[in-house]
Amino acid sequence: MKPIVWASIGCGDVCERKSLPAMYKAAGSRVKGIYARHQANAQDFAARHQVPQVYPTVEALMHDAEVDIVYISTPPHMHLPYTLQALQAGKHVYVEKPMAMNYAECVRMCEEAEQRGLHLFVAHYRRALPYFNKVKQWLQEGAIGNLLGVNYTMWRPAQPHEMDASTQPWRLKPELSGAGHFFDLAPHVTDIIAYITQSHYAQAQGFATNHTHWYNAEDAVHGSFLLSNGVAGSIQWIFATAPTQQQDTLCFTGTQGQILCNMFSFEPIVCYTQGQKNIYDIPPPTHIQQPLVETILQHLRGQGQCPATGRSALTTAWAMDKFLNR
């Protein structure tokens, strides 16, 4: 079996454990090379992960005829230009979330891929995790009856380095990230709600505010939505709470019970149904993107379907713009 050959633009934290090891450890897959703006970082990463090539330029990566698919792991402001460049070079693309800076850019990326007959995948990797597919299965089986509502709450305290302009990460700079912590974390829950409920966002609205003024992005976002299946819900993100007020809870409420799970801590899923409390512990894999990477490989070989494509990501991008009141 001829391996699927990857090349990566970027070699930051997400590549270290979540994604690149998944690509070179999956059967029938290998990573040929990487490019990073700071070549010293790329050289160090390549040596530690036994990646054979460091490209001197993005153009060199794009012109490598052996590369089948380009993985884009950069700040979001470069997702659109690098995706278009890769597609125009005849490469499939796997792009990190958020897919782009806004819904309009995401549409542009999808259209380019479709016009060229190429595949565009998005790192909504929770769609392939057993943890969330178990919740999806229970809803499909009617474990809590008919679904009535969906609610998510995230409360997180600000970190000291976020309060100082000289040490703030790029994720808090809207010109690079598209927004703040919301734009980095919200794609996961916004996408998984649509996936688990097998629907898309029909209506959405929100309010984004900055209470602390430590940085130039929102530190609180409150959203409400109506799904295409008629189920309504709400989402709240606050990134400036006290350390004792942390929360990460996704709740599905039905006519016969509730399912409670987490987006980031992967604590055991709790299912209340028919007067019983059932607890299920389904830990995430070592390399959290590997299940989705394996579906991408199957998709490229015509042996299956990846659940996280550019088109499936559009409903998430649209809703996030609405939550930000754009």
N, C-alpha and C positions, 0 to 999 in steps of 0.2 A: 504494500500500500504506500503510495507516494505521500510523504508528509505534507501537511499544510504549513507553509512558512510564514512566520510573523516578523514584522519589524515594529519597533516601538518609538514613538516620539514622546520623550519624557521618561524619567527614571526616578521619580519622587517616592514619597512614602507609600502611596497606593500600589506602586509597582513592586515594592520590596517584598511584600508577603501576600497581598491579596490577588494580584493579577499575573505578573510575569512568571512566577513559579508554576502557576496553573497552566500557562501556555507551554512551558517546556516539559512539564511532567505528564500532561495529558497524552494518551496514546495517539500516535500518528500526527504529532504536532512538534514543531521546533521554532525557537526564536533565533533568527539569524543575526540581527543587529539592532542597535539603538542609536538614537540621536538625542542630544540634549543641548540646550543653549550653553551650559557650562560643560565644556568637554572633559574637564577633570572629574566631574561627578559621573559622567558617562563612562569614563575609563575605569573608575573605581567600581561602579555597579557591574560593568561587564566582567571584570576580573573576579568579583565575588560570586557572580551567578553563571560564570563560564559561557557568557554570550560572546560569540566569536568575532563580532565586528562592531566597531564604533564608527558611524558615518560622520564625516566632517561637516556636512551640510544636509539640510532637509532634502534638497534636490538630489543629492547622491542616493539617499534612501528611496526616494520616489522612482528613480531611474533603475533601481536594482530589479532586473527582470525575474529573479528567483523569488521575490517576495510576493505572496498571494494576498495578504491582508495587513493593513496598517492599524496599529493600536495607538490611539491619541489620548495621552494622559498629561494634559497641560492645563493651565488655568482656562476657564471657559471662553475668554475673549479670543482664543486661538482655535477653538473647535470648528467654527465655520470655515475659516480660510484653509486650515490643514485638511479638513474633510473634503472640501472642493478640490484641493490640489491632489489629494490621493485618488479621488474618483476620476479626475481628469487624466491621471497617470494609469488608469485601468486597474486600480487596486480596490478590493473590498475594504470596508472600514468598520472598526469597533471603537466607538468613542465613549469616553467617560461621561458620567452625569455631573452636573446638568448637561443635557445634550448640547445646548448653546446658550447664548445670552438672553434669548427671548423666543417666543413662539414663531415669529416671522422667520428667524434664522433657521429654526428647526424645519420649517416647511421647505425652505430653500434647499437644505441638505437632502431631504427626502426626494424632492423633485429631481435633483441632479443624479442621485443614485438610480432612480427609476428610468430616467432618460438614457442612462448609460448601461442599463441592464446589470447593475452591480448591487451587492448586498450592503446594507447599512445596519449595524447592530449597535445597541446602546447598553451601557453598563447598569441596567436595572436588574442586577444579578439576584436579587431576592426572589424573583419569579422562578428561579430554578432551585431554590433551597427547600429541602424537605420540611423545615419548620413552617414556612408559610404555605406550602402546598398541602400540609395537613389541615390547616385552617380552611383553606379553599375546599378541600374534600368534605369536611364536616358541614360547611354551608350547603354544598351541593347535595349532600345526603339528608339535609333537613334536621341536623342534630339539634338546632335551637329553633326549629319551626321556620316560619316565614321571617325573613330579615326585615327589621323595622327601622334601624338606624345604625350609623357608624360614627364613632367619635375618637379623636386622637388628641392627646395632650403631651407636650414636651416642655418641661421646665429645666433650665440649666443655668448655673451661675456663670458669670463672666470670670475670665482668668486674668491675673494681674497684667500679663503682657498685652492683653487686649485694651487696656486702659491708657497705654502709652503709645502715641503715634509713631514713635521710632521703632517699636517692636511689634507692631500689629502685622499679622500674617496677610497674605494676598487675599485670603477668603473674606476679609473684612473690607476690601477695597472694591467697590462696585464697578469701577472701570476695568477691572481684571476678572472679577468673579460673577458679575451680573447683579449681585445684591450682597447680602452678608451670610451669616450662618444659615439663614433660612434657605438660601439658594443652594447651599452645599448639602444640607440634610433633608430638606423637604421633598426632593425628588423621590426618595426611597418610599416614604409613606404615601405620598400622593399617587405614585405609580402602583404600589401594592394594593391599595384600596380598589382601584379600577380592576386590577388583575384578579384579586380574590373574589370580587363580586361579579366578575365577567361582564363588565359594563364600561361605559365611558362617562366623562363629565358632561352633563347636558346644560347645567347652569352653575355658576360659581361667582362669588363676590368676597371681598375681604377688606381689611384695614391694616395697613402697615405703619408702625410708629417707631420713633426713636425717643426713648424716655431718658436715657443716661447721657447721651451725646459724647460717649467715649470714642466713637468712631462714626464714619459717615453713612453707615448702612443701618437698616431697621434692626431693632433689638426685640421687637414683638410683632407678631403677625397673627391675625385672627381671621379665619375663613369659614364660610359656610357653602354648601354645595348640594346639588340635586343630581343624582346619577341617572343614567338612561333607563335603568330598571325601576325608577320611581322612588328609590330609597334616598332619603336626605341625611346629611351629616354635618359635622363641624370639626374644625382642626384649630389648635392653638399652639403656637410656639412662643416661648419667652426665654430670652437668653441673658437675663440679668437678675435672676432670683438669688435668694440666699442659698448657701451651700446645703442647708437642711431641707430645701424645697425642690429637690430634683424629682422629676417624673418622666416616664417614657411608657405610655400606656395606649394601646390600640384596642378598642372595644367594639364588638359586633353584638347588637341587641336584637333578639328575635322574639317571636310570640311564645316560645317555650324555654327561653334561657339566654345565656350570654357566653361569648368567647372573649377572653382577655389574653393578649400577647404583647410583646415588646418589639420595637424596631431595631434597637441597637444592643441591648443587654442580653437578649436571647434567654431570658428567664423562662422557666417552664410555662407552657400554655395551660390556662385554666379554662375549663368548659363546665358551666353550670347548666344542667339540663335535667328536667323531670325530678327536681328535688335533690339531685346528686351533684357533688363537686368532683370533677375528674381532672387530674393533673398529668401532663405529658411533658417529658423532658426530651427535647430534640436539639442537641448542640450543633453549632455550625461546623462546617469542615475546616481543616487547617488553613487552606487557601480558599477564601470565601467565594472567589469568583470561579472556581474550577467547575462546579456543576453547569454554570451558564456557558463557560468556554467550551465544554464538551458538547453542548447543544449547537454552538456555532460551528464546530467541526462537522457535526452530523449534517447540519443545514448546507454547508458548502459542498458536501459530498452527495447531496440529494438523498440522504438517509433519514431525515427528520426535519423538524421545524424548531428554530430558536424562538422562544417566547418573547424576546426583548428586541424588537426591531425599531427602526426609525419611525415607522408608521404607528406602532403601538405606543411610542413615547410621545406622540403629538398631543394626546389628551392630557398627559401630565404637564407638558409645557404650557398648554393653553390654560389649564386650571391655575398653575403657579403665577402666570401673569395676572389672572383675575384676583388671586389672593393678595397680590401686591398692589391691586387697584390700578393697574396700568391701562 
